Amino acid sequence: MLHSGTFTIETPRLLLRRFEPHDLEAMHRNWASEPSVQIEYGEPVYKTKEEAKVLLDKYISGYESESFYRWAIIEKASGENIGQIAFCRVYEELRTAEIEYCIGTAFQGNGYAGEALSSVIENIFKRTDFKKLEAYHRAENTKSGRVLEKSSMHITENVERFRQQGLKPEGEVCYCIEKN
């Protein structure tokens, strides 16, 4: 499979790039320590900067692999790390990836998640041979649902994560997009 790894993407308001050590302060402050963000996102809350540094170091070491895709979302106006978008699962044999994303509460409602998602979809299909991208949200997570509803993705019956576990989504809404 042709991989590109995490490459820089620029949008009108955002810079999507690899995480860097200096992201720690903003990452912790803006989203990794926020229970409302992390719980909705299905991740633990990183209460201390030391805990967040362990996560950040894991992200940075992941870049050694070309099949690792995780972007820091940087708001250009402030230079702040306001969230992240990543492929949390890559199914190489199917040329499929599952996308996850989060935006800090103070930055939500501005269309940043949708802008990041659209740019990742467009650029991944141009630069790799992924043929399908998937995402899902818990039905009660309406904010994430709005991002997916507005995206170029469409509702689908299931995603690979659940298929491989022999499960049907219960309380999750699944989306996908296939390369044209």
N, C-alpha and C positions, 0 to 999 in steps of 0.2 A: 504494500500500500504506500502511496506517495504521501508523506507527511511534510509539513512545513514547520512544525513547532509553533511556539507563541511568537508571533511577529507583531510589530507595531501597526496600529490602525488609527488614523486620525479622522474625526468627524467634525462637523462645524463647532460643537461645544465640548467635545471630549477627546482625550488621548487614551487609547487602550494600549497598554504596554506590559512588559514583564514587571513583576514586583521587584522592588529594589530595597536594600536594607533601610534606607531613609524613609520608607513608607510606614514604618512601624507606628509612629506617633498618630498619624492621621487614620491609619487602618484601625487601630485600637479605639480611638476616640469616636470616629464616625460610624463604625458599624460592627466591628468584632466584639465589642463589649456591650452592645445594645441588645437586651433580651427580646424586644419586639422584632428586631431584624433577624437575629439568629434563630429564634424559635420558629418563626414563619418559614425560614430558610431550611430548617431541619438540622441545624448545626449547634454545637455547644456555645455557651457564652464564655468569652475569654475575659475574665474579670481583671486580670493584671496584665501589664505590658509584657511581663516575662512569659506568661502563657501565650500571648499573641505572638511573641517572638519565635516560639517553638513552631507555631503554625506558619509564620512568614518564612522561616528557614526551610521548612518542608516545601513550601511553594518554590522558593528560589532553587533548591536542589533538584526539583522536578524538571527544571529547564535543561538538564543534562540529556534528557530524552526528547527526540524529535516528535514523539507521539504524545507529549504533554502540552496541554492547551489551557492556560490560565492567565487572564488579563487583569491587571489593576485598572480600575476605571478612574481616570483623573479628570476632574472638572477643570477645563482650561482657565476659566475666569478666576478661580481661586488657587489653582495648582494643587488642590486637595485630592487625596485618595478618598473617593466617596463610596466605593463598592468594588465589586469584582464580578467577572463573568468567566465561565470555564466549561470545559467538557469534563464532567464528573465521571463519565464512563465512555470508553472508546471500545467499540466492537469491530476490531480490524477485519475479521473474516466477512463481516457484513457491510464494511465501509460505512458504518453508522456511529454517531456520537450522541450522547445525551448532554444537553446544555443546562447549566444552573447559573443563577445570578442573584445578586443582592445589591441594594442601594441603601445607604444610611438614611434614617428617618428624616433628618433635616434636609435631605436632598430629594426626597420622594415627591411625586406629583408634578415633576418638571419634564417628564418624558425621557429621562436619562437611560432608564433600563431599556426602553424600546429602541432608542437610538443606538445603544451598544449592541443589542440583540440583532437589529437589522444589519449593522455594519459587519458583525461577525459572520452572519449567514452569507452575506454577499461575498466577503473576502475569502472565506473558507472554500466556497464552491469554485472560486476562481483559482485558488492556489494549491488545492489538494484534490485527491480523487475520492473524498467522501461523497457518498451518493445520497445520504439521508441524515437529517438532524432531527432530534426528538427532544421534547421537554414535557413536563407535567407539573401541575400544581394541585395542592389540596383544595377541594371545593370551597372551603371556608377562607382560603387565602385569596380574597377577591382582588387585591392589589396586583398580585402576580398574574392572576387570571386576566385582568385588563391588559397587561403587557402582551400576553400571548394572543389575546383576541385581536389586538390592533396590529399584530405582526403579520408577516407573510406566511406564517405557519397555519395549518388548519387542524381542526379537531380530528382525532383518529381514535379507533377503538382501544388500542393498547400501545405500549412502548416496550422496547426490548428488555428493559430491566424487569418488568413484570412477567413477560413471556418466558424468560430464562428461569424464573422462579416458579413457573406454572401457576401464576396468579392472574386474576382479572382485576383491573383497578376498582377499588371500592372507596369512594370518597375522593378520588383523584380524577382530574380532567386531563386527558392526554392530547398532545399536539405533535405534528411532524411537518417536515417539508422535504421534498425530494429534489435533487439536482435536475434541472431541465435537460 
